[in-house]
Amino acid sequence: MKRLFLYIYILYASVLTVAAMPTSELTLPDDTTSSGWYNLGNAFYKSNEIGKAALCYERALRLNPSDDDAAYNLAHLRLSVPDRFGTPAEMFFVSWAKQMIYGRRAISWLMLSLVFLAATLVAWLLFYHTSRTKIKRIAFFVCLLFAFFTVLSVVSAYVSHHRFATERRAVVMQTTPVRQRSTRTAPADRQLHAGTAVTLTGILSPDSLAACLLPDGTEAWIDPRDTEEVK
């Protein structure tokens, strides 16, 4: 019983230590799983560390985009953030395709493409060896259908990999002013609060402001020291 209480105390002390870390030290080992970031995000959320919790959920989703629990908790957390943005103007089909493609990791799309490829080969063998015209016709169309899904899965794997390899997503960790020009003397149009995610474009101004895209697609300049990259 004493050993159990000791383990609980060590775990509790570890969570408090991580919660007290500065933003730049909010790191875990490279082999940390999405569930590890998810659980840490829950701990931060319970302690009302909104920025750190959002960062952990974002990192969990980067490792596993299909993590429904992390996605749900992140969406629920964003309801408590004062910042509100409209959705970027784009066609419904484009939004649906992005949601579908980005909802899976590249490796998941590749595994799915292997399944479709195997089905394509089976349909081709059936088409090649059968002598019945009706079955041959069905096998031909099924072969074409699965071949199309194979190519689509490979393309989706590439798009998903390219997005997560090149996109620099960051989470605002503390309230920061937003400027429409790349100088600190420019007036601040609004403020971003902890928990809001932006996309860094990699451009720095002489005043060390970072160019970014807000959630609604608007270009802006913010202080990168007030953010933490998801990575």
JOWO-V102263 format. One record per helix or strand of 2 or more residues. SS is the DSSP state (h for helix, s for strand). FROM is the first residue (numbers start at 0). TO is the last residue. Records with the same first field share a line. If there is no record, write none. Layout:
SS->FROM-TO  FROM-TO
//
This chain:
h->1-18  22-24  33-45  49-62  67-77  91-101  105-128  132-165  223-225
s->167-171  175-178  187-191  196-203  208-212  218-222  226-228
//
